[in-house]
Amino acid sequence: MVTREALLEALEKARARMIGADGVPLLPGWDRKIQYHFTDLDEYWAMVVEDGRPLPVTQTELDDADIRLTMTAETFVGLMDKTLSGLVAMTTGKVKVKASMADMRKMQVFM
């Protein structure tokens, strides 16, 4: 079981990966609302990205998310720690994504 602290650290890693080492967003001009649903906790977390800059993550359910990711908290932590491959997680059904193909390609940079 993943602790809330571990989940919050993983969400913060996801935010940090959207910004380059020089502090410049990797995807300038990209505006999206990303919804995470962690099924084992039955919790919804959201990240809003404005001009490539991710805002702080909030615990909320969005009606109008552009990207929806559904997985367990354990899977997400594994993805962020790089102990689980995004490709493996997708092909084995550990992660379900509802997004445009263009957005899915961009999300691969962060997963």
C-alpha distances in whole Angstrom, upper triangle without the diagonal:
4,6,10,12,10,10,14,15,14,16,19,19,20,23,24,24,27,29,31,32,35,33,35,33,32,33,36,37,34,33,30,27,24,21,18,16,12,12,9,10,13,14,17,18,21,23,27,29,32,35,32,31,27,27,24,21,21,19,21,22,25,28,30,27,29,25,22,19,17,13,10,8,7,11,12,11,12,15,16,15,18,16,16,19,20,23,20,18,21,23,20,19,16,17,20,22,25,28,31,32,33,30,27,30,29,25,25,26,23,21
4,7,8,6,7,10,11,11,13,15,15,16,19,20,21,23,26,28,28,31,30,31,29,29,30,33,34,31,30,27,25,21,19,15,14,11,12,9,9,13,13,15,15,18,20,24,26,29,32,29,27,24,24,21,18,18,16,19,20,23,26,28,25,26,23,21,18,16,13,9,6,6,9,10,8,10,13,13,13,16,14,15,18,18,22,20,17,20,22,20,19,15,16,19,21,24,26,29,30,31,27,25,27,27,23,23,24,20,18
4,5,5,6,9,10,11,13,14,15,17,19,20,21,24,26,28,28,31,29,31,29,29,30,33,34,31,30,27,25,22,20,16,16,12,14,11,10,14,13,15,15,18,20,23,25,29,31,29,27,23,23,19,17,17,15,18,20,23,27,28,25,27,24,22,19,18,15,12,9,9,13,12,10,13,15,15,14,18,17,18,21,21,24,23,20,23,26,24,23,19,19,22,23,26,28,31,32,32,29,27,29,28,24,25,25,22,20
4,5,5,6,9,10,10,12,14,15,17,18,20,22,24,26,27,29,27,29,27,28,29,30,31,29,27,25,22,19,17,14,14,11,14,12,9,12,11,13,12,15,17,20,23,26,29,26,24,20,19,16,13,13,12,15,17,20,24,25,23,25,22,20,18,17,15,12,9,11,14,12,11,14,16,15,15,19,19,19,22,22,25,24,21,23,26,25,23,20,19,21,22,25,26,30,31,31,27,26,28,27,23,24,24,21,19
4,5,5,6,9,10,11,12,14,15,16,18,21,22,24,24,27,25,27,26,26,28,30,31,28,27,25,23,20,19,16,16,14,17,15,13,16,14,15,14,16,17,21,22,26,28,26,23,20,19,15,14,14,14,17,20,22,26,27,24,26,24,22,20,19,17,15,11,12,15,13,11,14,16,14,14,18,18,19,22,22,26,25,22,25,28,26,25,21,21,23,24,26,28,31,32,31,28,27,28,27,23,24,24,20,19
4,6,5,6,9,10,11,12,14,15,17,19,21,23,23,26,24,26,25,25,26,28,30,27,27,24,22,19,18,15,16,13,16,14,13,16,14,16,14,17,17,21,22,25,28,25,23,19,19,16,14,15,15,18,20,23,26,27,24,25,22,21,18,17,15,13,9,9,12,10,7,10,12,10,10,14,14,15,18,18,22,21,19,21,24,23,22,18,18,21,22,25,26,29,29,29,26,25,26,24,21,21,21,17,16
4,5,5,6,9,10,11,13,14,15,17,20,22,23,26,24,25,23,23,24,26,28,25,24,21,19,16,14,11,12,10,13,12,10,13,11,12,10,13,14,18,19,23,25,22,20,17,17,14,11,12,12,15,17,19,22,23,20,22,19,17,14,14,12,10,6,8,10,8,6,10,11,10,11,14,15,15,17,17,21,20,17,19,23,21,20,16,16,18,19,21,22,26,26,26,23,22,24,22,18,19,19,16,14
4,5,5,6,9,10,11,12,14,16,18,20,21,23,21,23,21,22,23,25,26,23,22,20,18,15,14,12,13,12,15,15,13,15,12,12,10,12,12,16,17,21,23,21,18,15,14,11,9,10,10,14,16,18,22,23,20,21,19,18,16,16,15,13,10,12,13,11,9,13,13,11,13,16,17,18,20,19,23,23,20,22,25,24,23,19,18,20,20,22,23,26,27,27,23,22,24,22,19,20,20,16,15
4,5,5,6,9,10,10,12,15,16,18,18,21,19,21,20,20,22,24,26,23,23,21,20,17,17,14,16,14,18,17,16,18,15,16,13,14,14,17,18,21,23,20,18,15,15,12,11,13,14,17,19,21,25,25,22,23,21,20,17,18,16,15,11,12,14,11,8,12,12,9,10,13,15,16,18,18,22,22,20,22,25,24,23,20,19,21,21,24,24,27,27,27,23,22,24,21,18,19,18,14,14
4,5,5,6,9,10,11,13,15,17,18,21,19,21,19,19,20,23,24,21,21,19,18,15,14,12,14,12,16,16,15,17,15,14,12,13,13,16,17,20,22,19,17,14,15,13,11,13,14,17,18,20,23,23,20,21,18,17,14,15,13,12,9,10,10,7,5,9,9,6,8,11,12,13,15,14,18,18,16,18,21,21,20,17,15,18,18,20,21,24,24,24,20,19,20,18,15,16,15,11,11
4,5,5,6,9,10,12,14,17,18,20,18,19,17,17,18,20,21,19,18,16,14,12,11,10,12,12,15,16,15,16,13,12,9,10,9,12,13,17,19,16,14,11,11,9,7,10,11,14,15,17,20,20,17,18,15,14,12,14,13,13,10,12,12,8,8,12,11,8,11,13,15,15,17,15,19,20,17,18,22,22,20,17,15,17,16,19,19,22,22,22,18,18,19,17,14,15,15,11,11
4,5,5,6,9,10,12,14,15,17,15,17,15,16,17,19,21,19,18,17,16,14,14,13,16,15,19,19,18,19,16,15,12,12,10,13,13,16,18,15,13,10,10,8,8,11,13,16,18,19,22,22,19,20,17,17,16,17,17,17,13,15,15,12,11,14,13,9,12,14,17,17,19,18,21,22,20,21,25,25,24,21,19,20,20,21,21,24,24,23,20,20,20,18,15,16,15,11,12
4,5,5,6,9,10,12,13,16,14,16,14,14,16,19,21,18,19,18,17,15,16,14,17,16,20,20,19,21,18,17,14,14,12,15,14,17,19,15,13,11,13,11,11,14,16,19,20,21,24,24,20,20,18,18,16,17,17,16,14,14,14,11,9,12,10,7,9,11,14,15,16,15,19,20,18,19,23,23,22,19,18,20,19,21,21,23,23,22,19,18,19,16,13,14,12,9,10
4,6,5,7,10,12,14,17,15,15,13,13,14,16,18,15,16,14,14,11,13,11,14,15,18,19,19,20,17,15,12,12,10,12,12,15,16,13,12,9,11,11,10,13,15,17,18,18,21,20,17,17,14,14,13,15,15,15,13,14,13,10,10,12,9,7,10,12,14,14,15,13,17,18,16,17,21,21,20,18,15,17,16,18,17,19,19,18,15,15,15,13,10,11,10,6,7
4,5,6,7,11,13,15,12,13,10,11,12,14,16,14,14,13,13,11,13,13,16,17,21,22,21,21,18,16,12,11,8,10,9,12,13,10,8,6,8,8,8,12,14,16,18,18,21,20,16,16,15,16,15,17,17,18,16,18,17,13,13,15,13,10,13,15,18,18,18,17,20,22,20,20,24,25,23,21,18,19,18,19,18,20,21,19,16,16,17,14,11,13,12,8,11
4,5,6,8,9,12,9,11,10,10,13,14,17,15,16,16,16,15,17,16,19,20,23,24,23,24,21,20,16,15,12,13,12,14,15,11,9,8,10,10,11,15,18,20,22,22,25,23,20,20,18,19,18,20,20,21,18,19,18,15,14,16,14,11,13,14,18,18,18,17,21,23,21,22,25,26,25,23,21,22,21,22,21,22,23,21,18,18,18,15,13,14,12,9,11
4,5,7,9,12,10,11,9,8,11,13,16,14,16,15,16,14,17,16,19,20,23,24,24,25,22,20,17,16,13,14,12,15,15,11,10,10,13,13,14,17,20,21,22,22,25,23,20,19,17,18,17,19,19,20,18,19,17,14,14,15,12,9,12,12,16,16,16,14,18,20,19,19,23,24,23,21,19,20,19,20,19,20,20,18,15,15,15,12,10,11,8,6,8
4,7,10,11,9,9,6,6,7,10,12,11,12,12,14,13,16,16,20,21,24,26,25,25,23,20,17,15,11,12,9,11,11,7,7,7,11,12,13,17,19,21,21,20,23,21,18,16,15,17,16,20,20,22,20,21,19,16,17,18,15,12,15,16,19,19,18,16,19,22,20,20,24,25,24,22,20,20,18,19,17,18,18,16,13,14,13,10,9,11,8,6,10
4,7,8,6,6,4,6,8,10,13,12,14,15,16,16,19,19,23,24,27,29,28,28,25,23,20,17,14,14,11,12,11,8,7,8,11,13,15,18,21,23,24,23,26,24,21,20,19,21,20,23,24,25,23,24,22,19,19,20,18,15,17,18,21,22,21,19,22,25,24,24,27,29,28,26,23,24,22,23,21,22,21,19,17,18,17,13,13,14,11,10,13
4,5,5,5,6,6,10,11,15,14,17,18,20,19,22,22,26,27,30,31,31,31,29,26,23,21,18,17,15,15,14,11,10,12,15,17,18,22,25,27,28,27,30,27,24,23,21,24,23,26,26,27,25,26,24,21,21,21,19,16,18,18,22,22,21,20,23,25,25,25,28,30,30,28,25,26,24,26,23,24,23,20,18,19,17,14,15,15,11,11,15
4,5,7,9,10,13,14,18,18,20,21,23,22,25,25,28,29,32,33,32,33,30,29,25,23,20,20,18,18,17,14,13,15,17,18,20,24,27,29,30,30,33,31,27,26,25,27,26,28,28,29,26,27,26,22,22,22,20,17,18,18,22,23,22,22,25,27,27,27,30,32,32,30,27,29,27,29,27,27,26,24,22,22,21,18,18,18,14,14,17
4,6,9,10,13,13,17,18,20,22,24,24,27,27,31,31,35,36,35,36,33,31,27,25,21,21,18,18,16,14,13,15,18,19,22,25,28,30,32,31,34,31,28,27,26,28,28,31,31,32,29,30,29,26,25,26,23,20,22,22,26,27,26,25,28,30,30,30,33,35,35,33,30,32,29,31,28,28,28,25,23,24,23,19,20,20,17,16,20
4,6,9,12,12,15,16,17,19,21,21,24,24,28,29,32,34,32,33,30,28,24,22,18,18,15,15,13,11,10,12,14,16,18,22,25,27,28,28,30,28,25,24,24,26,26,29,29,30,27,29,27,24,24,25,22,19,21,22,26,26,26,25,27,30,29,29,33,34,34,31,29,30,28,29,26,27,27,24,22,23,22,18,18,19,16,15,19
4,6,9,8,12,13,15,17,19,20,23,24,28,29,33,34,33,34,30,28,24,22,18,17,13,13,11,9,8,11,14,17,19,22,26,27,28,27,29,27,24,23,22,25,25,28,29,30,28,29,28,25,25,26,23,20,22,23,27,27,26,24,27,30,29,29,32,34,33,31,28,29,26,27,24,24,24,21,19,21,19,16,17,18,15,15,18
4,5,6,9,9,12,13,16,16,20,21,25,26,30,31,30,31,28,25,21,19,15,14,10,10,8,5,6,9,12,15,17,20,23,24,25,23,26,23,20,19,18,21,21,25,26,27,26,27,25,22,23,24,21,18,21,21,25,25,23,21,24,27,26,25,29,31,30,28,25,26,23,23,21,21,21,17,16,17,16,12,13,15,12,12,16
4,6,10,9,12,14,16,16,20,21,24,26,29,31,30,31,28,25,22,19,16,15,12,12,10,7,9,11,14,17,18,22,24,25,26,24,26,24,21,18,18,20,20,24,25,27,25,26,24,21,22,22,19,17,20,19,23,23,21,19,21,24,23,23,26,28,28,26,23,24,21,22,19,19,18,15,13,15,13,10,11,12,9,10,14
4,6,6,9,11,14,15,18,20,23,25,29,31,30,30,27,24,21,18,15,13,10,10,7,5,8,10,14,17,18,21,24,24,24,22,24,21,18,16,15,19,19,23,24,27,26,27,25,22,23,24,20,19,22,21,25,24,22,19,21,25,24,23,26,28,27,26,23,23,20,20,17,16,16,12,11,13,12,8,10,12,10,11,14
4,5,9,11,15,16,20,22,26,28,31,33,33,32,29,26,23,19,16,14,10,9,5,4,8,11,14,17,19,22,25,25,25,23,24,21,19,17,17,21,22,25,27,29,28,30,28,25,26,27,24,22,25,25,28,27,26,23,25,28,27,26,29,32,30,29,26,26,22,22,19,18,18,15,14,16,15,12,14,16,14,14,18
4,6,10,13,15,19,22,25,28,31,34,33,32,29,25,23,19,16,13,9,7,4,6,9,12,14,18,19,22,25,24,24,21,22,19,17,15,16,20,21,25,27,30,29,31,29,26,27,29,25,24,27,27,30,29,27,24,26,29,28,27,30,32,31,30,26,25,22,21,18,17,17,14,13,16,16,12,15,17,16,16,20
4,6,10,12,16,18,22,24,27,30,29,28,25,22,19,16,13,10,7,7,5,5,8,10,13,16,17,19,22,21,21,18,19,16,14,11,12,16,18,21,24,26,26,28,25,22,24,26,22,21,24,24,28,26,24,21,23,26,25,23,26,29,27,26,23,22,18,17,14,13,14,11,9,13,13,10,11,14,13,14,17
4,7,10,13,16,20,23,26,28,27,26,23,20,17,13,11,8,5,5,5,6,8,9,11,14,15,17,19,18,18,15,16,13,11,9,11,14,17,20,23,25,25,27,25,22,24,26,23,22,25,25,29,27,26,22,24,27,25,24,27,29,27,26,22,21,18,16,13,13,15,13,10,14,15,12,13,16,16,15,18
4,6,10,13,16,19,22,25,24,23,20,16,14,10,8,6,5,7,9,9,10,9,11,13,13,14,17,15,15,12,13,10,8,6,7,11,13,17,19,22,22,24,22,19,22,23,20,20,23,24,27,25,23,20,22,25,22,21,24,26,24,23,19,18,14,13,10,11,14,12,9,12,14,11,11,15,15,14,16
4,7,10,13,16,19,22,21,19,16,13,11,7,6,5,6,9,12,11,11,9,10,12,11,11,13,12,11,8,10,8,5,5,6,9,11,14,17,20,19,22,21,18,20,22,20,19,23,23,26,24,23,20,22,24,22,20,24,25,22,21,18,16,13,12,11,13,15,14,11,13,16,13,12,16,16,15,16
4,7,10,13,16,19,18,16,14,10,8,6,5,6,8,11,14,12,12,10,11,12,10,11,12,11,10,9,11,9,6,6,5,6,8,11,14,16,16,19,17,14,17,19,16,16,20,20,22,21,20,17,19,21,18,17,21,22,19,18,14,13,11,10,9,12,14,14,10,11,14,12,10,14,14,12,13
4,7,10,12,15,15,13,10,7,6,5,7,9,11,15,17,16,16,13,13,13,10,10,10,9,7,7,9,9,6,8,6,5,6,8,11,13,13,17,15,13,16,18,16,16,20,21,22,20,20,17,20,21,18,17,20,21,18,16,13,12,10,10,10,14,16,17,13,13,16,15,12,15,17,14,14
4,6,9,12,11,10,8,6,5,6,8,11,14,17,20,18,17,14,14,13,10,10,9,9,9,10,12,13,10,11,8,6,5,6,8,10,10,13,12,9,12,15,13,13,17,18,19,17,18,15,18,18,15,15,18,18,15,13,10,10,10,11,12,16,18,18,15,14,17,16,13,15,17,14,13
4,6,9,9,7,6,5,6,9,12,15,17,21,24,22,21,18,18,16,13,12,10,10,8,10,13,14,12,14,11,8,6,5,6,8,9,12,11,10,13,15,15,15,18,20,20,18,19,16,19,19,15,15,18,18,14,12,10,10,10,12,14,18,20,21,18,16,20,19,16,18,20,17,15
4,6,6,6,5,6,8,11,14,17,20,23,26,24,23,19,19,18,14,13,11,12,11,14,16,18,15,17,14,11,8,6,5,5,5,9,9,8,11,13,13,14,17,18,18,16,18,16,19,18,14,15,18,17,14,11,10,11,12,14,17,21,22,23,20,18,21,21,17,19,21,18,15
4,5,5,7,9,11,14,17,20,23,27,29,27,27,23,23,21,17,17,14,14,13,16,17,19,17,19,16,13,10,7,6,5,7,10,10,11,13,15,16,17,19,20,20,18,19,18,20,18,15,15,18,16,13,11,10,11,13,15,18,22,23,25,22,20,24,24,20,21,23,21,18
4,6,8,11,13,17,19,23,25,29,32,29,28,25,25,22,19,18,15,16,16,19,21,23,21,22,20,16,13,10,8,5,7,9,10,11,13,14,16,17,19,20,19,17,20,19,21,19,16,17,20,17,15,12,13,14,17,19,22,25,27,28,25,23,26,26,22,23,25,22,19
4,5,9,11,15,18,21,24,28,30,28,27,23,23,20,16,15,12,13,14,17,19,22,20,22,20,16,14,11,10,8,7,10,12,12,13,16,17,18,19,21,21,19,22,21,23,22,18,20,22,20,18,15,15,16,18,20,22,26,28,29,26,24,27,27,23,24,26,22,20
4,7,10,13,17,20,23,26,30,28,27,23,22,20,16,15,11,11,11,14,16,19,17,20,18,14,13,10,10,9,10,13,14,14,16,18,19,19,22,23,23,21,23,21,24,23,19,20,22,21,18,15,15,15,16,18,21,24,26,28,24,23,26,26,22,24,26,23,21
4,7,10,14,17,20,23,26,25,23,20,19,16,13,11,8,8,8,12,15,17,15,18,16,13,12,10,11,10,9,13,14,13,15,18,18,18,20,22,23,21,23,21,24,23,20,20,23,22,19,16,15,15,16,17,20,23,25,26,23,22,25,24,21,23,24,21,19
4,7,10,13,17,20,23,22,20,17,16,14,10,9,6,5,5,8,11,13,12,14,13,10,10,9,11,11,11,15,15,13,15,18,18,17,20,22,23,21,22,20,23,23,19,19,23,22,19,17,15,14,14,15,17,20,23,23,20,19,23,21,18,21,22,19,18
4,7,10,13,17,20,18,17,13,12,10,7,6,4,5,7,9,12,13,11,14,12,10,10,11,12,12,11,15,15,12,14,17,16,15,19,20,22,21,22,19,22,23,19,20,23,23,20,18,15,15,15,15,16,20,22,22,18,18,21,19,16,19,20,16,16
4,7,10,13,16,15,14,10,9,9,6,5,6,6,7,7,11,11,8,11,10,9,10,12,14,15,14,17,17,14,16,19,17,16,20,21,23,22,22,19,22,24,20,20,24,24,21,19,16,16,14,14,15,18,20,20,16,17,19,17,15,18,18,15,16
4,6,10,13,12,10,7,6,7,5,7,9,9,10,10,13,12,9,11,10,11,11,14,16,17,16,19,18,14,16,19,17,15,19,20,23,22,22,19,22,24,21,21,24,25,23,20,17,17,15,15,15,17,19,18,14,15,18,15,13,16,16,13,14
4,6,10,9,8,6,6,8,8,9,12,11,12,10,13,11,9,10,10,12,14,17,19,21,19,22,21,18,20,22,20,18,22,23,26,25,24,21,24,26,23,23,26,27,25,23,20,19,17,16,15,16,19,17,14,16,18,15,13,17,17,14,16
4,7,6,5,4,6,9,10,12,15,15,16,14,16,13,11,10,11,14,15,18,20,22,21,24,22,19,20,23,20,18,22,22,25,24,24,21,23,26,24,23,26,28,26,24,21,20,17,17,15,16,18,15,12,15,16,12,12,15,14,13,15
4,5,5,6,7,11,13,15,18,18,18,16,18,15,13,13,14,17,19,22,24,26,25,27,26,23,24,26,23,21,25,26,29,28,27,24,26,29,27,26,30,31,29,28,24,24,20,20,17,18,19,17,14,17,18,14,15,18,17,16,19
4,6,8,10,14,16,18,22,21,22,19,21,18,16,15,16,19,21,24,26,28,27,29,28,24,26,27,24,22,26,26,30,29,27,25,27,30,28,27,30,32,31,29,26,25,22,21,18,18,19,16,14,17,17,14,15,18,16,16,19
4,6,10,13,14,17,20,21,21,19,21,18,16,14,14,17,18,22,24,26,24,26,25,21,22,24,21,19,22,22,26,25,24,21,23,26,25,24,27,29,28,27,23,23,20,20,17,17,18,15,12,15,15,11,12,15,13,12,16
4,6,10,12,15,18,19,20,19,21,19,16,15,16,18,19,22,24,25,23,25,24,21,21,23,21,18,21,22,26,25,24,22,25,28,26,25,29,30,29,27,24,24,21,21,19,20,21,18,15,17,17,14,14,16,14,13,16
4,7,8,11,15,15,17,16,19,17,14,14,14,16,16,19,20,22,20,22,21,18,18,21,18,16,19,20,24,23,23,20,23,26,23,23,27,28,26,24,21,21,19,19,17,19,20,18,15,16,17,14,13,16,14,12,14
4,6,9,13,14,15,15,18,16,14,15,15,17,17,20,21,22,20,23,23,19,20,22,20,18,21,23,26,25,25,23,26,28,26,26,29,30,28,26,23,23,21,21,19,21,23,21,18,19,21,17,16,19,18,15,17
4,6,10,12,15,15,18,18,16,17,16,17,17,19,20,21,18,21,21,17,18,21,19,17,20,22,24,24,25,23,26,28,25,26,29,30,28,25,22,23,21,22,21,23,25,23,20,21,22,19,17,20,19,16,18
4,7,9,12,12,16,16,14,15,14,14,14,16,17,17,15,18,18,14,15,18,17,15,18,20,23,22,23,21,24,25,22,23,27,27,25,22,19,20,18,19,19,22,23,22,19,19,21,19,16,19,18,15,16
4,6,9,10,14,15,13,16,15,15,15,16,17,17,15,19,19,16,17,20,20,18,21,23,25,24,25,23,26,27,24,24,28,28,25,23,20,20,19,20,20,23,25,24,21,21,24,21,19,22,22,18,19
4,7,10,13,15,14,17,16,14,14,15,16,15,14,17,18,15,17,20,20,18,21,24,25,24,25,23,26,27,23,24,27,27,24,21,19,19,19,19,20,23,26,26,22,22,25,23,20,23,23,20,20
4,6,10,12,11,15,14,13,14,14,16,16,16,19,20,17,19,22,21,21,24,26,27,26,27,24,27,28,24,24,27,27,24,22,19,19,18,18,19,22,25,25,21,22,25,23,20,23,24,21,21
4,7,9,9,12,12,10,12,12,15,16,16,20,20,17,20,23,22,21,25,26,27,26,26,23,26,27,23,22,26,25,22,20,18,17,16,15,16,20,23,23,20,20,23,22,20,23,24,21,21
4,5,6,9,10,9,12,13,16,18,18,22,21,19,22,24,23,22,26,27,29,27,27,24,26,27,24,23,26,26,23,22,19,17,15,14,14,17,20,21,17,18,22,20,18,22,23,21,21
4,6,9,11,10,14,15,18,20,21,25,24,22,25,27,25,25,29,30,31,29,29,25,27,29,25,24,27,27,24,23,20,17,16,13,14,17,20,21,18,19,23,22,20,23,25,23,23
4,6,9,10,13,15,19,22,22,25,24,22,25,27,25,25,28,29,31,29,28,24,26,28,25,23,26,27,24,23,20,17,15,12,12,14,18,18,15,17,20,19,18,21,23,21,22
4,5,7,10,13,16,19,19,22,21,18,21,23,21,21,25,25,27,25,24,21,23,24,21,20,23,24,21,20,17,14,12,10,9,12,15,15,12,14,17,16,14,18,19,18,18
4,7,10,13,17,20,20,23,21,19,22,23,21,21,25,25,27,24,23,19,21,23,21,18,22,23,20,20,16,14,11,8,6,8,12,11,9,11,14,13,12,15,17,16,17
4,7,10,13,16,17,20,17,15,18,20,17,17,21,21,23,21,19,16,17,19,17,15,18,20,17,16,13,11,7,6,5,8,10,11,8,8,12,11,9,12,14,13,13
4,7,10,13,14,17,15,13,17,18,16,17,20,20,22,19,19,15,17,18,15,13,17,17,14,14,10,8,6,5,7,10,13,14,11,10,14,14,11,14,16,14,14
4,7,10,11,14,11,10,13,15,12,14,17,17,18,16,15,12,14,15,12,11,14,15,12,10,7,6,5,7,9,12,14,15,12,10,14,14,10,12,15,13,11
4,7,9,12,10,9,13,14,13,15,18,18,18,15,16,13,15,15,11,11,14,13,10,8,6,5,6,9,12,15,16,18,15,14,17,17,14,15,18,16,13
4,7,8,6,7,10,11,11,13,15,15,15,13,14,12,14,13,9,10,13,12,9,6,5,7,9,12,15,18,19,21,18,15,18,19,15,15,18,16,13
4,5,5,6,9,10,11,13,14,15,15,13,15,13,16,14,11,13,15,13,11,8,8,10,13,16,18,22,22,24,21,19,21,21,18,18,20,17,14
4,5,5,6,9,10,11,12,14,14,12,15,14,17,16,13,15,18,16,14,11,11,13,15,18,20,23,24,25,22,20,22,21,18,18,19,16,14
4,5,5,6,9,10,10,12,11,10,13,13,16,14,11,14,17,15,14,10,11,14,16,20,22,25,25,26,23,21,23,22,19,18,20,17,14
4,5,5,6,9,10,10,9,7,10,10,12,11,8,11,13,11,11,7,8,11,13,17,19,22,22,23,20,17,19,19,16,15,17,14,11
4,5,5,6,9,10,10,9,10,10,13,13,9,12,15,14,13,9,9,11,13,16,17,20,20,21,18,16,18,17,13,13,15,12,9
4,5,5,6,8,8,9,11,11,15,14,12,15,18,16,16,12,12,15,16,20,21,24,24,24,21,19,20,19,16,15,16,13,10
4,5,5,6,5,5,8,9,12,11,10,13,15,14,14,11,11,15,16,20,21,24,23,24,21,19,20,19,16,15,15,13,10
4,6,5,6,5,6,6,10,10,8,11,14,14,14,11,10,13,14,17,18,20,20,20,18,15,16,15,12,11,12,9,6
4,5,8,8,9,9,13,14,12,14,17,17,17,14,13,16,16,19,20,22,21,21,18,16,17,16,12,12,11,8,6
4,5,8,10,11,14,14,13,16,19,18,19,16,15,19,19,23,23,25,24,24,22,20,20,19,16,14,14,11,9
4,5,7,9,11,12,11,14,16,16,17,15,14,18,18,22,22,24,23,23,21,18,18,17,15,12,12,11,8
4,7,10,12,11,11,14,16,15,16,14,15,18,20,23,24,26,25,25,23,20,20,20,18,15,16,14,11
4,6,9,7,7,10,12,11,13,10,11,15,16,20,21,23,22,23,21,18,18,18,15,13,14,13,10
4,5,5,6,9,10,11,12,11,11,14,15,19,19,21,19,20,18,15,15,16,13,10,12,12,8
4,5,5,6,9,10,11,9,8,11,11,15,15,17,15,16,15,11,12,13,10,8,10,10,6
4,5,5,6,8,10,10,9,12,12,15,16,17,15,16,15,12,12,14,12,9,12,13,9
4,5,5,6,8,8,9,12,13,17,18,20,18,20,19,15,15,17,15,12,15,15,12
4,6,5,6,5,6,9,11,15,16,18,17,19,17,14,15,17,14,12,15,14,10
4,6,5,6,5,7,8,12,13,15,14,16,15,11,13,15,12,11,14,14,11
4,6,8,8,9,11,14,16,17,16,18,18,14,15,18,16,14,17,17,14
4,6,8,10,13,16,18,20,19,21,20,17,18,20,18,16,19,19,16
4,5,6,10,13,16,18,17,20,19,15,18,20,17,16,19,19,15
4,7,10,13,16,19,19,21,19,16,18,19,16,15,18,17,13
4,6,10,13,15,15,17,15,12,15,16,13,12,16,14,11
4,7,10,13,13,16,14,11,14,16,13,13,17,16,13
4,6,9,10,12,10,8,11,13,10,11,15,14,12
4,7,9,12,10,9,12,13,12,14,17,16,15
4,6,8,6,6,10,11,10,12,15,15,14
4,5,5,6,9,10,10,13,15,16,16
4,5,5,6,9,10,11,13,15,15
4,5,5,6,9,10,12,14,15
4,5,5,6,9,10,11,12
4,5,5,6,9,10,10
4,5,5,7,10,10
4,5,6,8,10
4,5,5,6
4,5,5
4,6
4
